[in-house]
Amino acid sequence: MNLDLSGEDLAFQAEVRAFLAVSLTPELRRAGERLTSVFCEPRYSLPWQRILHAKGWAAPSWPKEHGGPGWNDVQRAIFAAECARASAPSLAPMGLKMVGPVLMGYGTPEQKAHYLPRILSGEDYWCQGYSEPGSGSDLASLQLQALSDGDHYVLSGSKIWTTHAQFANRMFCLVRTSREGKPQQGITFLLLDMATPGITVKPIITLAGEHEVNQVFFDNVRVPKANRVGPENQGWTVAKYLLEFERGGGSAPGLGVGLDRVAGVARAAHADDRAHRRRMAEAEIAVTAIDMSERRVLSELASGKAPGPASSMLKVNGTEAMQRIDEIGIAALGPYAHVEQSAAREPGSNIPAVGPEQGLTAMPRYLNNRAASIYGGSNEIQRDIIARLVLGL
Ligand SMILES: Cc1cc2nc3c(=O)[nH]c(=O)nc-3n(C[C@H](O)[C@H](O)[C@H](O)COP(=O)(O)OP(=O)(O)OC[C@H]3O[C@@H](n4cnc5c(N)ncnc54)[C@H](O)[C@@H]3O)c2cc1C
């Protein structure tokens, strides 16, 4: 594992920095700085995606033939780190990091030709319909019924915790097409248009007072069979492929930015006492360990290995470090960390509008990031995967 950047890598880093300095408008940078969740609203993320797309940099991990920039793993890591340091708004992962790679792996030529360019440009905004009331960790028990009717499936049931369903014009989802055999064997992967008659999106407001997740109801929704990805009843294989990417690493640069932010808060609040410095040192050690592990996975990826169960380990460590950093920030702010400050927001936005920067963002960030150890497969489930597949228990 070589941690030193080559001359070529340093030149690339300088190119990325120069691009970010020119292209990241103050408004976009502010949106990135004040983001209190992993998901940035599309009114900020989409303009940024369009700027990146024009440069050919919207999808760093896509192969060149589908519109990726053709970077190697080190360049991708440099790009992610520079974007985090510059507070660039995060791009929605549902299209670029989830359904895009799935279509490359399992889509028909027609599906690839239609959807991939629209994902890249941001013309389609996707949401992920996996979880249901009663089917989260035990996802294979999902019940959203898809009955065959000629060239269509007819969907009845509901999905829950669907991030940004209120903005999305497309959903990729898992439906039940058979009740024979093991539950995993009767699941099919479908793409659908959110404007199809019979779909209703109802908001779920989080503890931080934000509208990020939803419950989506399906009442006899007709979906063409041409929108199926992979064979009928083999959606579980497709879904598992996607989850490996959902859990993938790359969190160290963002965690480093979080540490700097918390250090600044503590200095400003005169709370950088001995106990605080000890907690900071522990968190810094954890982030350094994550950085090393992510670099190791990167070098394995470069030699053609899939992320595999290592992505579970990175997910557990990354989300726990994130929550630890939030807790240090809250402790440093003391009485200024108050959830009611989140009321001072731009309407309909998860980006606070006014007030002392840290007080406004620390508590909503802390509350939202509690969810990080739940979504994408809870940390208990990740530990179970590590126990079985890594430790052989
Ligand atoms: C903010 C947020 C955004 C989300 N976005 C989406 C989205 O866009 N699309 C989507 O499909 N889903 C989404 N989810 C859903 C997410 O994937 C589920 O919440 C998650 O899989 C856990 O499922 P559950 O909520 O049903 O909890 P449960 O599965 O009921 O789990 C409850 C608790 O029991 C533990 N537990 C369960 N089974 C075991 C076991 N076998 N061993 C040990 N412990 C266990 C869990 O770890 C957890 O602590 C989102 C969730 C959140 C919080």
PDBQT file of the ligand as one rigid body, heavy atoms in Angstrom, charges set to zero:
ROOT
HETATM    1  C1  LIG A 401     -32.954   8.037   7.066  1.00  0.00    +0.000 C 
HETATM    2  C2  LIG A 401     -33.272   6.740   6.401  1.00  0.00    +0.000 A 
HETATM    3  C3  LIG A 401     -33.329   6.671   5.018  1.00  0.00    +0.000 A 
HETATM    4  C4  LIG A 401     -33.672   5.472   4.403  1.00  0.00    +0.000 A 
HETATM    5  N1  LIG A 401     -33.791   5.450   3.028  1.00  0.00    +0.000 NA
HETATM    6  C5  LIG A 401     -34.246   4.333   2.434  1.00  0.00    +0.000 A 
HETATM    7  C6  LIG A 401     -34.502   4.326   1.031  1.00  0.00    +0.000 A 
HETATM    8  O1  LIG A 401     -34.309   5.329   0.329  1.00  0.00    +0.000 OA
HETATM    9  N2  LIG A 401     -34.993   3.205   0.479  1.00  0.00    +0.000 N 
HETATM   10  C7  LIG A 401     -35.225   2.061   1.208  1.00  0.00    +0.000 A 
HETATM   11  O2  LIG A 401     -35.641   1.070   0.628  1.00  0.00    +0.000 OA
HETATM   12  N3  LIG A 401     -34.990   2.034   2.547  1.00  0.00    +0.000 NA
HETATM   13  C8  LIG A 401     -34.516   3.139   3.166  1.00  0.00    +0.000 A 
HETATM   14  N4  LIG A 401     -34.297   3.136   4.532  1.00  0.00    +0.000 N 
HETATM   15  C9  LIG A 401     -34.664   1.945   5.296  1.00  0.00    +0.000 C 
HETATM   16  C10 LIG A 401     -33.502   1.184   5.884  1.00  0.00    +0.000 C 
HETATM   17  O3  LIG A 401     -32.835   0.436   4.911  1.00  0.00    +0.000 OA
HETATM   18  C11 LIG A 401     -34.082   0.316   7.016  1.00  0.00    +0.000 C 
HETATM   19  O4  LIG A 401     -34.516   1.193   8.028  1.00  0.00    +0.000 OA
HETATM   20  C12 LIG A 401     -33.067  -0.658   7.560  1.00  0.00    +0.000 C 
HETATM   21  O5  LIG A 401     -32.803  -1.668   6.632  1.00  0.00    +0.000 OA
HETATM   22  C13 LIG A 401     -33.557  -1.314   8.893  1.00  0.00    +0.000 C 
HETATM   23  O6  LIG A 401     -34.831  -1.849   8.739  1.00  0.00    +0.000 OA
HETATM   24  P1  LIG A 401     -36.037  -1.474   9.738  1.00  0.00    +0.000 P 
HETATM   25  O7  LIG A 401     -36.114   0.006   9.847  1.00  0.00    +0.000 OA
HETATM   26  O8  LIG A 401     -37.255  -2.201   9.266  1.00  0.00    +0.000 OA
HETATM   27  O9  LIG A 401     -35.598  -2.031  11.143  1.00  0.00    +0.000 OA
HETATM   28  P2  LIG A 401     -35.685  -3.547  11.659  1.00  0.00    +0.000 P 
HETATM   29  O10 LIG A 401     -35.214  -4.464  10.603  1.00  0.00    +0.000 OA
HETATM   30  O11 LIG A 401     -37.047  -3.755  12.227  1.00  0.00    +0.000 OA
HETATM   31  O12 LIG A 401     -34.600  -3.535  12.820  1.00  0.00    +0.000 OA
HETATM   32  C14 LIG A 401     -34.879  -2.976  14.117  1.00  0.00    +0.000 C 
HETATM   33  C15 LIG A 401     -33.642  -3.196  14.995  1.00  0.00    +0.000 C 
HETATM   34  O13 LIG A 401     -33.409  -4.603  15.154  1.00  0.00    +0.000 OA
HETATM   35  C16 LIG A 401     -32.081  -4.954  14.728  1.00  0.00    +0.000 C 
HETATM   36  N5  LIG A 401     -32.104  -6.264  14.059  1.00  0.00    +0.000 N 
HETATM   37  C17 LIG A 401     -32.971  -6.673  13.101  1.00  0.00    +0.000 A 
HETATM   38  N6  LIG A 401     -32.663  -7.922  12.690  1.00  0.00    +0.000 NA
HETATM   39  C18 LIG A 401     -31.555  -8.312  13.400  1.00  0.00    +0.000 A 
HETATM   40  C19 LIG A 401     -30.734  -9.483  13.414  1.00  0.00    +0.000 A 
HETATM   41  N7  LIG A 401     -30.996 -10.507  12.606  1.00  0.00    +0.000 N 
HETATM   42  N8  LIG A 401     -29.677  -9.510  14.253  1.00  0.00    +0.000 NA
HETATM   43  C20 LIG A 401     -29.397  -8.453  15.070  1.00  0.00    +0.000 A 
HETATM   44  N9  LIG A 401     -30.141  -7.316  15.110  1.00  0.00    +0.000 NA
HETATM   45  C21 LIG A 401     -31.208  -7.234  14.285  1.00  0.00    +0.000 A 
HETATM   46  C22 LIG A 401     -31.687  -3.853  13.756  1.00  0.00    +0.000 C 
HETATM   47  O14 LIG A 401     -30.290  -3.706  13.685  1.00  0.00    +0.000 OA
HETATM   48  C23 LIG A 401     -32.352  -2.630  14.379  1.00  0.00    +0.000 C 
HETATM   49  O15 LIG A 401     -31.548  -2.114  15.422  1.00  0.00    +0.000 OA
HETATM   50  C24 LIG A 401     -33.931   4.316   5.172  1.00  0.00    +0.000 A 
HETATM   51  C25 LIG A 401     -33.839   4.378   6.568  1.00  0.00    +0.000 A 
HETATM   52  C26 LIG A 401     -33.518   5.564   7.189  1.00  0.00    +0.000 A 
HETATM   53  C27 LIG A 401     -33.461   5.601   8.697  1.00  0.00    +0.000 C 
ENDROOT
TORSDOF 0
